[in-house]
């Protein structure tokens, strides 16, 4: 199938990938735009994984006010260079993350990553889930599996990077960041955030 310039341009606008990368993905996908996006996503995640260990000491502190001033968010997102920190693409990512934190439902994130959840909190949750499984009559050999499954649900509710992105629920915030790393070509890290709701205590990650 012939790959037109319009097809390449459209895929580039949708993904932010380079022109040659888009054309190559479309050729591999035989002109199927959805398949080409999946190809770029897989390649981007592989590329992003290689950058994960690199130092990210620059970035932005972004803010967002939601619900007529009743909810506010501050979030620090780091990248590797001051140059990237000042780009519109990075600024938009910071804004998108702040908006997600403000609007996330049914619960606001308490941690950035699942690794930040204290061991005692995890153990308490695990014991609750196991007790619920036993009380419902589940056999002992499946109780532990049920508890582990419930812990994954806990992570997806209270850990920012595990939450489904509000604008694209099939993607987590972590996956959104990984895709941006592939486009921006630098490591990107959400360091911390604070979420304020009028009349409630502040929910924040550890500094």
C-alpha positions in Angstrom: 0.0 0.0 0.0 1.2 3.5 -0.9 1.9 5.7 2.2 0.8 9.3 1.5 2.2 12.4 3.1 -1.2 13.1 4.7 -1.1 9.7 6.5 2.4 10.4 7.8 1.4 13.9 8.9 -1.7 12.7 10.7 0.2 10.0 12.6 2.9 12.5 13.5 0.2 14.9 14.9 -1.4 12.1 16.9 1.8 10.7 18.4 4.5 13.4 18.3 6.9 10.9 16.7 9.3 11.9 13.9 8.3 11.9 10.3 10.6 9.0 9.4 9.4 7.0 12.4 5.8 7.6 11.4 6.4 6.5 7.8 8.3 3.4 8.9 5.5 2.5 11.3 2.8 3.0 8.6 4.8 0.8 6.1 5.1 -1.9 8.8 1.4 -1.6 9.5 0.5 -1.6 5.8 -1.2 1.7 6.2 -3.3 0.9 9.2 -3.2 4.0 11.4 -4.2 2.2 14.6 -1.7 -0.5 14.1 1.0 2.1 13.3 0.2 3.9 16.6 0.7 0.6 18.5 4.0 0.0 16.8 5.2 3.5 17.7 4.0 3.0 21.3 5.9 -0.3 21.7 9.1 1.2 20.3 8.6 4.3 22.4 8.3 2.3 25.6 11.4 0.3 24.8 13.3 3.5 24.2 11.9 5.1 27.4 13.1 2.2 29.5 16.7 2.8 28.5 16.4 6.4 29.8 14.9 5.5 33.1 18.1 5.6 35.1 19.3 8.9 33.9 19.4 11.9 36.3 16.5 14.3 36.0 17.3 17.5 38.0 15.5 20.1 35.9 11.8 20.6 35.2 8.8 22.5 36.3 6.5 23.0 39.3 3.0 23.1 37.7 -0.3 24.1 39.2 -4.0 23.7 38.4 -7.2 25.0 40.0 -10.3 23.0 39.6 -14.1 23.2 40.5 -14.3 27.0 40.8 -11.4 27.2 43.2 -12.4 24.3 45.5 -9.6 22.0 44.4 -5.9 22.9 43.7 -2.8 20.9 42.8 0.9 21.6 42.8 3.1 19.0 41.1 6.9 18.8 40.4 7.9 17.1 37.2 11.6 16.7 36.5 13.5 16.2 33.2 17.2 16.2 32.3 17.8 19.7 30.9 16.6 23.2 31.3 16.0 23.4 27.5 13.4 20.6 27.6 11.8 22.0 30.7 11.0 25.2 28.8 9.4 23.5 25.8 5.6 23.7 25.2 5.5 19.8 25.0 6.9 19.5 28.5 4.8 22.3 29.9 1.7 20.6 28.5 2.6 17.3 30.1 3.0 19.0 33.5 -0.4 20.7 33.1 -2.0 17.4 32.0 -0.7 15.6 35.1 -1.8 18.4 37.4 -5.3 18.3 35.8 -5.5 14.6 36.3 -4.5 14.8 40.0 -7.2 17.5 40.5 -9.9 15.5 38.7 -9.0 11.9 39.6 -12.0 9.9 40.8 -13.1 8.0 42.8 -10.1 8.8 45.0 -7.1 11.1 44.9 -3.7 9.6 44.6 -1.7 9.4 47.9 1.7 8.3 46.4 3.6 8.8 43.1 4.7 5.2 42.7 3.6 1.9 44.2 7.1 1.6 45.7 6.3 4.5 48.0 3.5 2.8 49.7 4.7 2.0 53.3 5.2 -1.7 54.1 2.9 -1.5 57.1 0.1 0.0 54.9 0.5 -2.8 52.4 0.5 -5.5 55.1 -2.6 -4.1 56.7 -4.5 -4.0 53.3 -3.3 -7.5 52.5 -4.6 -8.9 55.8 -8.0 -7.1 55.2 -8.3 -8.6 51.7 -7.4 -12.1 53.0 -9.9 -11.9 55.8 -12.6 -10.8 53.4 -11.8 -13.7 51.1 -11.9 -16.2 54.0 -15.2 -14.8 55.2 -16.7 -15.2 51.8 -15.9 -18.9 51.8 -13.0 -18.9 49.4 -10.6 -21.9 49.6 -7.2 -21.4 51.2 -5.3 -22.0 48.0 -7.0 -18.9 46.3 -7.0 -16.5 49.3 -3.5 -15.2 48.6 -4.2 -14.7 44.9 -7.3 -12.8 45.7 -5.4 -10.6 48.1 -2.7 -9.9 45.5 -5.4 -9.0 43.0 -6.9 -6.5 45.4 -3.5 -4.9 46.0 -3.3 -4.2 42.3 -6.6 -2.4 42.6 -5.3 -0.5 45.6 -2.2 0.6 43.5 -4.4 1.8 40.6 -6.5 3.8 43.0 -3.9 5.5 45.2 -0.7 5.5 43.2 -0.5 8.2 40.6 1.6 6.4 38.0 -0.8 3.4 38.2 -4.0 5.4 37.8 -5.9 5.3 34.5 -5.4 8.7 32.8 -8.6 10.6 32.9 -8.4 11.6 29.3 -7.6 8.1 28.0 -8.5 5.5 30.6 -6.9 2.7 28.7 -3.5 4.3 29.5 -2.0 4.8 32.9 -0.3 8.0 34.0 2.9 6.0 34.0 2.4 5.0 30.4 1.6 8.6 29.4 4.9 9.6 30.8 6.8 6.8 29.1 5.3 7.9 25.8 6.4 11.4 26.4 9.9 10.2 27.2 10.1 8.6 23.8 9.1 11.8 22.1 11.1 14.3 24.2 14.1 12.0 24.4 14.8 12.7 28.0 14.0 10.9 31.3 10.9 12.4 33.0 10.0 11.8 36.6 7.1 13.0 38.7 8.9 13.8 42.0 6.0 14.9 44.2 2.6 16.5 44.4 0.1 18.1 46.7 -3.6 18.2 46.3 -5.7 20.6 48.2 -9.5 20.4 48.6 -11.3 23.3 50.3 -12.3 22.3 53.8 -10.3 19.0 53.9 -6.8 18.1 55.0 -4.0 18.2 52.4 -3.2 15.0 50.6 0.5 15.0 49.7 3.4 12.7 48.9 6.6 12.7 51.0 9.1 15.3 49.9 
